[in-house]
Amino acid sequence: MDSVDFDALELAARAQLPPASYAFGAAGADDEISMAENIAAWRGLRLRPRMLRDVTAIDTRVTLLGHQLPTPIMVAPTGRHKLFHPLGERATARGVAAAGAVYVMASHSNILIEDVAEERRDAPQWFQLYYWPERTEVEALIDRIVEAGFSALVLTVDAPVGGWSPRAARDQHEPTPEILNINMPGRPMARTFYHPDFVGKVFYPATWRELEWLVKRSPIPVLVKGVLRGDDALACAEHGARAVIVSNHGGRHLDTTVTTAAALSEVVQAVGNTAEVYVDGGIRRGTDILKALALGARAVLVGRPVIWGLAVNGADGVTSVLDHLHVELVRAMQLSGTARLSDATPDLLAS
Ligand SMILES: Cc1cc2nc3c(=O)[nH]c(=O)nc-3n(C[C@H](O)[C@H](O)[C@H](O)COP(=O)(O)O)c2cc1C
């Protein structure tokens, strides 16, 4: 598979996917401004490379929640992988494990938690949780997740209601018994958020109170995904979150938010050493990753390119995407005199 150019990879995926599956993966909210600006924001930052440094040995190891990993590149939670490949999240998990990266499995997956866990190798798997109103059901799910060996809960907080995507709404994927939200209570058939029936419905009513409860109830670390402000990020840490993920959900719910590249510094400064900070949204190049690290992120997550890799070549396609990004990161580090991730400091960027 040629994953050198992720735009070409997306085109290849589009050519072989049913139009509604492609639309579900590609969609951004409203005018897709945030989705596009996330990508443009990383591209718009300028590097100030350091010269005459020894770059013969590049070290990309990073410690996330106390666990050492070979790469700071993780896979963001994205739902309904059976829309993209018959093996669904099993193939994704296999591909991610082969790359030695962290896989954040989505609540809206089509494969059982226990089956995804079977694909785990050395890297941890984390679970992305949506908090829904029935607390006993949330508790039962947490117990299953922990039992299956997942080592962190990632609470997504930026979509209490669905946003609206004209693109996805035009091309609805029909609910089918093949594609279930299989880990959710009642195993409902998966339907997109972008459906007229769901407009305005608060699906996931988490507030600070629920975060506090979750941190107490969960035997594994709780992270918060979908934070764009320093004050929110600090409050997450104060409520016990071990990490925050600066994210606007890939621009899929609230359009015209601040870009994640622009929000990152404020969050990093606000939380200081009280929590780890990761970022996602529009990461498409090794240079994007280097810039995110220079702005203070400990790691990045990648969404859509992984889906396109999955669609084109299953587990191997996923591994190719991650390996390709890793090779690009190493090259960017070598060309900028950055031998270790800790050398990626804000002065690497032009202000
Ligand atoms: C098809 C799709 C489904 C997604 N589903 C979820 C989800 O269920 N939970 C969640 O927290 N984020 C979800 N996201 C957002 C991603 O986790 C991530 O924030 C985003 O994709 C990063 O931006 P990128 O796609 O530009 O890399 C989804 C994204 C896509 C593209």
PDBQT file of the ligand as one rigid body, heavy atoms in Angstrom, charges set to zero:
ROOT
HETATM    1  C1  LIG A 401     -15.328   8.385  11.590  1.00  0.00    +0.000 C 
HETATM    2  C2  LIG A 401     -14.947   9.014  12.895  1.00  0.00    +0.000 A 
HETATM    3  C3  LIG A 401     -15.566   8.562  14.053  1.00  0.00    +0.000 A 
HETATM    4  C4  LIG A 401     -15.212   9.110  15.280  1.00  0.00    +0.000 A 
HETATM    5  N1  LIG A 401     -15.783   8.607  16.410  1.00  0.00    +0.000 NA
HETATM    6  C5  LIG A 401     -15.382   9.069  17.609  1.00  0.00    +0.000 A 
HETATM    7  C6  LIG A 401     -15.908   8.512  18.797  1.00  0.00    +0.000 A 
HETATM    8  O1  LIG A 401     -16.742   7.599  18.762  1.00  0.00    +0.000 OA
HETATM    9  N2  LIG A 401     -15.459   8.998  19.986  1.00  0.00    +0.000 N 
HETATM   10  C7  LIG A 401     -14.529  10.006  20.046  1.00  0.00    +0.000 A 
HETATM   11  O2  LIG A 401     -14.131  10.421  21.138  1.00  0.00    +0.000 OA
HETATM   12  N3  LIG A 401     -14.017  10.558  18.919  1.00  0.00    +0.000 NA
HETATM   13  C8  LIG A 401     -14.419  10.121  17.731  1.00  0.00    +0.000 A 
HETATM   14  N4  LIG A 401     -13.882  10.671  16.589  1.00  0.00    +0.000 N 
HETATM   15  C9  LIG A 401     -12.875  11.738  16.706  1.00  0.00    +0.000 C 
HETATM   16  C10 LIG A 401     -11.457  11.180  16.770  1.00  0.00    +0.000 C 
HETATM   17  O3  LIG A 401     -11.221  10.492  17.969  1.00  0.00    +0.000 OA
HETATM   18  C11 LIG A 401     -10.392  12.277  16.669  1.00  0.00    +0.000 C 
HETATM   19  O4  LIG A 401     -10.648  13.264  17.642  1.00  0.00    +0.000 OA
HETATM   20  C12 LIG A 401     -10.313  12.930  15.289  1.00  0.00    +0.000 C 
HETATM   21  O5  LIG A 401     -10.623  12.007  14.256  1.00  0.00    +0.000 OA
HETATM   22  C13 LIG A 401      -8.926  13.504  15.066  1.00  0.00    +0.000 C 
HETATM   23  O6  LIG A 401      -8.877  14.216  13.886  1.00  0.00    +0.000 OA
HETATM   24  P1  LIG A 401      -8.294  13.633  12.490  1.00  0.00    +0.000 P 
HETATM   25  O7  LIG A 401      -9.319  12.709  11.969  1.00  0.00    +0.000 OA
HETATM   26  O8  LIG A 401      -8.130  14.877  11.679  1.00  0.00    +0.000 OA
HETATM   27  O9  LIG A 401      -6.960  12.938  12.786  1.00  0.00    +0.000 OA
HETATM   28  C14 LIG A 401     -14.236  10.149  15.349  1.00  0.00    +0.000 A 
HETATM   29  C15 LIG A 401     -13.623  10.589  14.177  1.00  0.00    +0.000 A 
HETATM   30  C16 LIG A 401     -13.963  10.031  12.964  1.00  0.00    +0.000 A 
HETATM   31  C17 LIG A 401     -13.261  10.517  11.724  1.00  0.00    +0.000 C 
ENDROOT
TORSDOF 0
